[in-house]
Amino acid sequence: MLATSAESGSGGAGPSGGDAPVITGLEAAAYVIPTETPEADGTLAWDKTTMVVATARAGGQEGTGWTYAAGAARAVIEQVLEPVVVGRAALDIPGIARDMARALRNVGRPGIGATALSAVDVALWDLKARLLGVPVADLLGRARQQVPVYGSGGFTTYDEQQTRDQLTGWVERDRIPRVKIKIGEDWGGNVGRDMSRIALAREVIGPRTELYVDANGGYTAAQAVRVARQMADYDVTWFEEPVSSQDLAGLAAVRGQVLPDVAAGEYSWSLADSAALIGAGAVDCLQLDVTRCGGITEFLRGAALAAAHNLQVSAHCAPNLHAHVGSAVPNLRHVEYFHDHQRIERRLFDGALSPEGGCLAPDPGRPGLGLRLRHADAEQFRSA
Ligand SMILES: [Mg+2]
């Protein structure tokens, strides 16, 4: 039976019709999944990944979204967002998204607040598509049937054999024509090893696969320019966060002096953050993360903002969440097929997509995001 109401909830823009399904529940759970081996990039090391899952219910359907964040995002969902969301008309996402953002005013939208909001927004889109019986890609409208991906990992902790195996898997087994490795090891303190790992990657993937690097903000601006000159022999075409993405002037300065595309945006917590990156001339390609920027709602708006400035967008991490929204974005360049996240998504979700052939293709026969959390498999990772 559909739970219905003529009211759209507190702060809502108005009724959505007497038969409109109403959100009857919003829950959150956190899961902590160990990595296979210790992992690191230029500026951070980790041995586990926390996934916070939001579940929204309406009209006998359940929508699921998630974010890769800290367990604190669960508390923000439960304490701050749940009262805003429950009782609202499930189809009216823009109003709910606006009111969730408003509710975060004193809590802080950037960081944990944005991750919590993002997980809920994604859950709402999944829920809406399920209520309407269509895939999210079709609800949004498709610009393409499948999204190109690039293989992403190449952690600084990997030895030569691990690096070879991962790169070979993407290029030869999965036939993905683009890969990315981490550089900037030890906050730019080991450029010699960065360069030898870039050389190794190019050797393994051959001349025709695109090679990307990500320094995670590990270099200074002048150092990044010198590194870019050193890697010219290896045809690197994407230089992600050569300096901190908080250093807009630094990104713009590097961008003006190097050949690879400069990319950043994984810490865009809002449309305003994306506008600042674009306005500073900091990026050749804007990265957006549906689990951080404000969900599918803000991903679409960020992509439109980029389009207005003749820029493409690239989806950061969480590949299975980006397959659908990426399908709907005309100026999408690609989706990051991040090793940690694809591993978690394939292990814990029915319907996780394969990158074979270098693309993710949303299944037209599965409603919503086409994914179902396998609770029995996830339970062992659940955080108290
Ligand atoms: Mg990155």
Residues whose N, C-alpha, C, O or C-beta is under 5 A from the ligand:
A	BS01	MG	D214 E240
